[in-house]
């Protein structure tokens, strides 16, 4: 497997895992595969923080061994074969997944293409996955699940096709789907998203219902919507408000107050006048320092 706490590029390799995930990206780091063959069989866990197995895991543990910031995974050409669980799992971070002409197969019929969800890492209530998928000339097959503290922007370009469903059970996070001319989506179950941009011939419902916001989409109509705004914070491993990275440990760190000093004067020191002269020194010589004697004994 590849566990990335840096920017890793792999070309023309055969990668196989027989117990762990095939790829893990933690924190502000990335993995890029070019014409690689990845086979992942995740069957064991080294933590009780997550209930799911996956081929590619992108997260932020907040343990301090990976810088905070947006993560990335890219695959061009080659193949990804998943034996157990989901293909992609994103938790407690902001990330971009780029896919271009990669053959992706999930041999687990119960697994999903993507799961963006809270788990045991990060601050409860804000530790979901915030995902942008850029697919170009890519076939995607499977369900995408985005929980209530996560979000997804899915861009299908360059003749990409998606056969699957998004949030079939409705109660979940915000999702935006954009289909460039020539790209298509064929539903395999009812789906629920917040916003949609597509042409008239991009979506095939196949008897299922696509709910966009509060309304059912009518097959054969064009639609224009807005992407989901990505909110990055220290709790999700991304930069703080305003795009600046969080302070380094010892200079604030996660959860520390902002760097601006509070208004007003600092509190007065205890004992003695408040802002006046310091107390007078007592008469006589000061006591000798511990461990030493007067100069006459040297």
N, C-alpha and C positions, 0 to 999 in steps of 0.2 A: 504494500500500500504506500501511498504518498501522504504524509502529514505535513502540511505547509504552515510554517510560521515565518515565511519569506515569500519572495516571488519566484515561483518554480515553473520552468518550461521544459516539456518533454516531447521529443519527436521520434516517430517511428519505433516506438517501444511496445512490447507486450507486457501488460501489467495485470497481475492477478492477486486477489486476496481470497483466503480460504476461511477466514474467521472474522476479520474486521471489515470496516468500510474500505472501499477501494481508494477513495480520495477524501481527505479532510482538509478544509481550509479554515484556519482560525484567525480572527481579527483582521487587521488591515493588511491582508496578504492575498496571494492569488496562485492559481494553478492553471496553466495553459497546455492543452494537449493538441498535438498536430499529427494526424495519421497514426494514432495509437490504438491499440486493441486493449480495452479495459474489461476484465471480467471480475465482478465483485460478488462474494458470497458472505454477507455479514450475518454471522450466526451466534456471536457472543458479545457480551457487553462488559466494559470495564467500569461502568457507573450505573446507578439506579435513577439517574436524572431524566432518562428518556425511555419511553415504552416501545420505540419503533426501531426497525432495522432499515438500512439504506445503503445505496452504492456510493453516493456523494453527499457528504455532510458539510455544511457551511454554517459556522457559529462563532460566538465569542464567549469564552468561559469566564472572563473577568479574573482569571488567576494571576495575571501579570506577565505571562510568558509570551504574549502576542500583543503588539501595539493595537490601540483602539482605532477603528475607522472602517470604511467600506471594504468589503471583500469582493473577490471576483473569481469566477470559474469560466474557462473558455475551452471549447472543443471544436476542432475543424477537421473534417474527414474522420476516417477511422471508425471505431465502434465502441459502444458501451453496452455490456450485457449484465443485467442485474438478476441475481439468483433468488434473493429473499428481501421482501419488504418494498420500500419505495425507491425510486431512482434518485430523487433529490430531496433532502431535508434541510430547511433553513430555520435557524433559531437564534434569537437574541443578537441579530446583526442586520445591517443593510448590505445587500449584495446585488451584483449583476451577473447573470448567467448568459453567456454568448454561445450560440450553437449554429454551426454552419455545415450542412451536409454530413452530419454524423449519424450513423445507424444506431438507434437506441432501442433495445429490446428489454422488456421486463418479463422474466419468466415466472414471476409470482402473480398469479391471477388476482390475488387479493391486494396487491400493492398498488401504489399510486405513482403517477409521473412526478408530481411535486406535492410535498407537504410543508407548508409554512406555518409554524405553530410554536406556542410557548412550551417550554420544558423546564427542567430544574436549574437552568443557568439564568443569571440576570435577575432583575427586579420584577417581581410578580405584577402583572398588569401592563407591563410595557416591554416584555421580553419575547415578543413574537418575531417573525421573520418578515423583513420588508424587501421584496424581490422585484427586480426588473429582468425579464427574459427577452433577449433580442435573438430572434430566430430568422435565419436567412437560408433559403433553399433547404429547409429542414422539415422532416416528417416527425410529428409528435403524436403519440398514441397513449391515452390513459387519462386518469382523473387528476384534477388539481384541487387540493384542499387548502383553504386559506382561513385560519381561525380568526376569532374576533379581535385579537390584538396584533394581527398581521395584515399585510396588503400585498397586492400584485399588480404590476403593469406588464402586460403581455403584448409584444410587438411581433407580428407575423409578416415577414417581408420576403421578397425574392422568390415568389412561388411556393412559400411554405404551406403545409397543410396540417391541421390539428383535428384529430379524430378523438373526441373525448368530451368530458363534462367538467364544469367548474362549480364547486360548492353545490352539489346536488341537494343537500339538506337545508339550504337557504341561510340559516342563522350563522353567519360567519363574517369575515373581514371584507374590506373593500377591494374590488377588482376592476381594472380597466383593460379592455381588449381593443387592439387596433389591427385591422387587416388591410395591408397594402393591396392595391389592385393586383389580381393574379393569385393571391393567397386565400385559403378557404378554411372554414371550420364546420365540421360535421358533428352534431351532437349525438351522444350515446346515452344521455340521461338528461332530465331537467337540470337547468343551470341557472345560477343567480350571480349577476355582476352589477356594478354600480353604473358603469358608463361604457359606451361602445362607439367605435368609429369604423365604418365599413361601407362598401359599395352595395349595389342592389343584388349581386349574385354571389356574395361571399359566404353566406351562411345557409346550411341545410339543416332544418330542424328535425327531420325524420320522425315526426309525430311527437316530439318532446317540446317542452316550453322553455324558452329563454326569457328570463325576467331581467330587464334592464332598469335599475332603480325600482320603481313601483309598477312598471308597465310591462306587459308581454310584448316581445319583439314580433313584428309581422314579417314573415319570410318574404324576400323580394324587395325590401325597402332599404334605402340608404340611411345611415345614421352618423351623427357627429357628436363626439363627447370629449371630455377632458380627462387627462391622466390623473392618477391618484398622487397627491403630494406626499413626498417621502419626508417623514419627520425623524431626524436623527437626534440621538441623545446619548449621554454617557451610559445609561442603563442598557441601551441596545448596542453598545460598542462603537457607535459612530461619533463624529465630532459633536461638540456641544452647540448651543444656540449661536447662530451667526456664522456657522461653518468652521469655527476655530476648534482645534483638537483640545481635549481635556488637558489639564495641567499634569505635569509629570509627578510621580510620587515624591513627596517632600516639598512640593510647590503648590499643594492644593489637593490634587488627586480626585478620584471619583467621590462625589458627595460633599466636597469641600465647598465653603462659601466662595462667592465671586471674588475676583482679585481687587475690586474697588474697596477702599477704606470706608468705614461708616462715617456719616456726617458728625461734626462736633469734635470736641477735644476728648482725648483718652481719659479714662477715670483716674482720679488722683491716687498717688501711692499711699498705702496705709501708714499711719503714725507720722507725726511731724506736721508742720504747716502745709496747707493745701496751696502750693504755688509760692510760698514764702521762702525764707532762708532755711537751710538745713539745720538741725540741732547742733549746738556747739560741741566740740570734742571735749572729753573729760580732761582735767589737769593731769600733768605727769606724762611720762613716756608710755608709749603703747606697749602692751604685753609682747613678750618675745614670741616668734613664730613657733608652732609645735615642732619638736624635734631639733631645735637649735638653742644655743646659749648666748650670752652677751659676748661682745667682741673681745672682752678681756680674757675669756677662757680659751680663745683659739690658739 
